[in-house]
Each structure stands twice: as C-alpha cells, then as structure tokens.
Amino acid sequence: MSGEESELDSSRHTSACWRCLKSCNMMYQHLLDKSTPHVAARWALWLLVTALYLLRAFILQGWYIVTYALGIYLLNLFIAFLSPKIDPAENFEYDDDGPVLPTHANEEFRPFIRRLPEFKFWHSALRAVLVALLCTCFDAFNIPVFWPILVMYFFVLFTLTMKKQILHMIKYRYLPFTHGKTRYAGKPDAVGKTDNI
C-alpha cells in the first residue's frame, strides 16, 4: 500500500508543479500580450535593463566575454530585424535588374516584411540582456581577457556586417524603416453629398 501511496503523492506533486508552471507561463504570456502596443515603453525598459547591465559590468570591472557575446547576439538580432523575410538575392522570380514594382492590375504588391518582427526583436534582446545580467552574478563567467582586443574586434565586425547589409539594401532597393517614406493621402470623403436620381 505504501508504494501506491508514494506514487499517488508523486503524481499529485508533479501535477501541482505542472499546474503552477502552466499558470506562471499564462501570466507571463498575458504580460507580453498587454505590452505589445506599448512600443516606446518596451524599448525604454530594454534601455533601462541594458544600462543596469553595463553599469554593473563597468563597476565590477569584468565579464568582458559575456558583454562581447551579448554584443554579437544583439548585432545578429539587429541584422535579422533589418533583413527582409524573403531575401531578394535568393528569390529567382526577379529579372537581372532586381525586383520591380507591379505594373499591371493583376500583379501582387509585396510590402517589406521583416525576417525578425519588432516585438520578437525586443523580446529576444530583453531576454539576452537579462541572461547576461544573471551571468554577472557568477564568477565562473568572469574570464580574464584583454578587453581592448574584444572591443576592436566587435567594432570591425559591426562595421563589416553593417556595410554588407547597407549594400544589400541599396542593391535590392528596400528600406526597412517607415520613417521618411512618402505617404499618400486618399481621396477626401464627400460628406453630405447625395446623388439625385
């Protein structure tokens, strides 16, 4: 009987843990859903957490490898944010001149769709900074290195990667930002006009 009771207790314990984990996951998802329309507040939170991490790393004078890995990961996220979901270099539907706008009524217009949407970019960047902040709590991640080499290598990598991305944007004529693009106004509605038949 005691074997059956211990199995029953362990299954109840597992079930209780599973329910607790599931409710925590639901609360987390609810907070994410509520934060979706608040773009400026989300990025302000990210800047605050990032500043906290950088201040902690600066005051403690360490964790250069963690900071370098964080920088490389954020650069990777930023490049995915700037890139189109369907890469025109790999899409063979276009002529040699590159993609063209639709010229006939039956052709489809394809707007710029990011490979990494803004919300996923923010969420991944925030999680990365929080993990890096957590890593500063453990001395095992404080590997002694000559940090100026890491800084120089990061800036070289950033410059080369961004140059490649900008040349790609120029070659295939896309702009991943909506600021500065021309907005066309539709016809004003004729309020109060009625047709007399």
C-alpha positions as CSV (number, residue, x, y, z in Angstrom):
1,M,0.0,0.0,0.0
2,S,2.8,2.4,0.8
3,G,4.2,2.0,-2.7
4,E,0.9,3.0,-4.3
5,E,0.5,5.9,-1.9
6,S,4.0,7.3,-2.7
7,E,3.2,7.0,-6.4
8,L,0.0,8.8,-5.8
9,D,1.8,11.6,-3.8
10,S,4.5,12.0,-6.5
11,S,1.8,12.2,-9.3
12,R,0.0,14.8,-7.2
13,H,3.2,16.7,-6.7
14,T,4.1,16.5,-10.4
15,S,0.5,17.6,-11.2
16,A,0.8,20.6,-8.8
17,C,4.2,21.6,-10.2
18,W,2.8,21.3,-13.7
19,R,-0.2,23.5,-12.9
20,C,2.0,26.1,-11.2
21,L,4.3,26.2,-14.2
22,K,1.4,26.5,-16.5
23,S,-0.2,29.3,-14.6
24,C,3.2,31.2,-14.4
25,N,3.5,30.7,-18.2
26,M,0.0,32.1,-18.7
27,M,0.7,35.1,-16.5
28,Y,4.0,35.8,-18.5
29,Q,2.1,35.5,-21.8
30,H,-0.6,37.8,-20.5
31,L,2.0,40.4,-19.6
32,L,3.6,40.1,-23.0
33,D,0.3,40.5,-24.7
34,K,-0.5,43.6,-22.7
35,S,2.9,45.1,-23.5
36,T,2.5,44.6,-27.3
37,P,1.0,48.0,-28.2
38,H,3.4,50.0,-26.0
39,V,6.5,50.1,-28.2
40,A,8.2,53.1,-26.6
41,A,7.7,51.8,-23.1
42,R,9.0,48.3,-24.0
43,W,12.2,49.8,-25.5
44,A,12.6,52.1,-22.5
45,L,12.5,49.1,-20.3
46,W,15.1,47.4,-22.5
47,L,17.3,50.5,-22.3
48,L,17.0,50.6,-18.5
49,V,17.9,46.9,-18.1
50,T,20.8,47.3,-20.6
51,A,22.1,50.4,-18.7
52,L,21.9,48.4,-15.5
53,Y,23.9,45.6,-17.0
54,L,26.5,47.9,-18.4
55,L,26.8,49.8,-15.1
56,R,27.2,46.5,-13.2
57,A,29.9,45.3,-15.7
58,F,31.7,48.7,-15.5
59,I,31.6,48.9,-11.7
60,L,32.7,45.3,-11.2
61,Q,35.4,45.6,-14.0
62,G,34.8,42.2,-15.5
63,W,32.6,39.9,-17.5
64,Y,34.1,41.1,-20.8
65,I,33.4,37.8,-22.6
66,V,29.7,37.9,-21.5
67,T,29.5,41.5,-22.8
68,Y,31.1,40.6,-26.1
69,A,28.8,37.6,-26.5
70,L,25.8,39.9,-25.7
71,G,27.0,42.4,-28.3
72,I,27.4,39.8,-31.0
73,Y,24.0,38.3,-30.3
74,L,22.3,41.8,-30.4
75,L,24.1,42.5,-33.7
76,N,22.7,39.3,-35.1
77,L,19.2,40.2,-33.9
78,F,19.6,43.7,-35.5
79,I,20.7,42.3,-38.8
80,A,17.7,39.9,-38.8
81,F,15.5,42.9,-38.0
82,L,16.8,44.9,-41.0
83,S,16.6,41.9,-43.4
84,P,13.5,41.1,-45.5
85,K,11.7,37.9,-44.8
86,I,12.1,36.8,-48.4
87,D,15.6,37.6,-49.4
88,P,15.6,39.1,-53.0
89,A,19.1,37.7,-53.6
90,E,17.8,34.1,-53.2
91,N,14.5,34.7,-54.9
92,F,14.8,33.8,-58.6
93,E,11.5,35.3,-59.7
94,Y,13.2,38.6,-60.5
95,D,14.9,39.7,-63.6
96,D,18.6,40.6,-63.6
97,D,17.7,44.2,-62.7
98,G,16.2,43.0,-59.4
99,P,12.7,43.2,-58.1
100,V,10.3,45.6,-59.7
101,L,7.0,47.1,-58.6
102,P,3.8,45.7,-60.1
103,T,2.9,47.3,-63.4
104,H,-0.4,45.6,-64.1
105,A,-3.6,45.4,-62.0
106,N,-3.3,41.6,-61.7
107,E,0.2,41.6,-60.2
108,E,0.6,41.4,-56.4
109,F,2.3,44.2,-54.4
110,R,4.5,42.8,-51.7
111,P,5.3,45.2,-48.9
112,F,8.5,44.9,-46.8
113,I,8.2,42.1,-44.3
114,R,10.9,41.7,-41.7
115,R,12.7,38.4,-41.1
116,L,12.5,39.3,-37.3
117,P,9.5,41.4,-36.3
118,E,9.9,44.3,-33.9
119,F,8.2,42.6,-31.0
120,K,10.3,39.4,-31.3
121,F,13.4,41.6,-31.7
122,W,12.6,43.4,-28.4
123,H,11.7,40.2,-26.6
124,S,14.9,38.3,-27.6
125,A,17.0,41.4,-26.8
126,L,15.5,41.8,-23.4
127,R,15.9,38.1,-22.6
128,A,19.6,38.3,-23.7
129,V,20.3,41.2,-21.5
130,L,18.6,39.6,-18.5
131,V,20.6,36.4,-19.1
132,A,23.8,38.5,-19.3
133,L,22.8,40.3,-16.1
134,L,22.3,36.9,-14.4
135,C,25.7,35.8,-15.6
136,T,27.3,38.7,-13.8
137,C,26.2,37.0,-10.5
138,F,28.6,34.1,-11.0
139,D,32.4,34.4,-11.0
140,A,32.6,31.4,-13.4
141,F,31.7,33.6,-16.3
142,N,34.3,36.3,-15.3
143,I,37.0,35.0,-17.6
144,P,40.1,37.3,-17.6
145,V,40.8,38.6,-21.1
146,F,42.5,41.7,-22.7
147,W,39.3,43.6,-23.3
148,P,40.6,46.2,-25.9
149,I,41.0,43.4,-28.4
150,L,37.4,42.3,-28.0
151,V,36.2,45.9,-28.4
152,M,38.3,46.4,-31.5
153,Y,37.1,43.1,-33.0
154,F,33.5,43.9,-32.2
155,F,33.7,47.3,-34.0
156,V,35.4,45.7,-37.0
157,L,32.7,43.0,-37.2
158,F,29.9,45.6,-36.7
159,T,31.3,47.8,-39.5
160,L,31.8,45.0,-42.0
161,T,28.4,43.5,-41.2
162,M,26.5,46.8,-41.5
163,K,28.4,47.7,-44.7
164,K,27.3,44.4,-46.2
165,Q,23.7,45.0,-45.1
166,I,23.5,48.5,-46.4
167,L,24.9,47.4,-49.7
168,H,22.3,44.7,-49.9
169,M,19.6,47.3,-49.2
170,I,20.9,49.6,-51.9
171,K,21.2,46.8,-54.4
172,Y,17.7,45.5,-54.0
173,R,16.2,48.9,-53.3
174,Y,14.4,48.3,-50.0
175,L,14.2,50.5,-46.9
176,P,13.3,48.6,-43.7
177,F,12.0,51.7,-41.9
178,T,8.7,53.6,-42.4
179,H,10.1,56.9,-41.3
180,G,10.9,59.1,-44.3
181,K,8.8,57.1,-46.8
182,T,6.2,59.0,-48.8
183,R,2.7,58.6,-47.5
184,Y,-0.1,59.2,-50.0
185,A,-3.4,60.5,-48.8
186,G,-6.6,59.0,-50.3
187,K,-9.4,60.9,-51.8
188,P,-11.3,63.0,-49.2
189,D,-14.7,61.6,-48.4
190,A,-17.6,63.7,-49.8
191,V,-19.6,64.2,-46.7
192,G,-23.1,65.5,-47.2
193,K,-23.2,64.9,-50.9
194,T,-26.1,62.9,-52.2
195,D,-26.9,61.9,-55.7
196,N,-30.2,63.0,-57.0
197,I,-31.6,60.4,-59.5
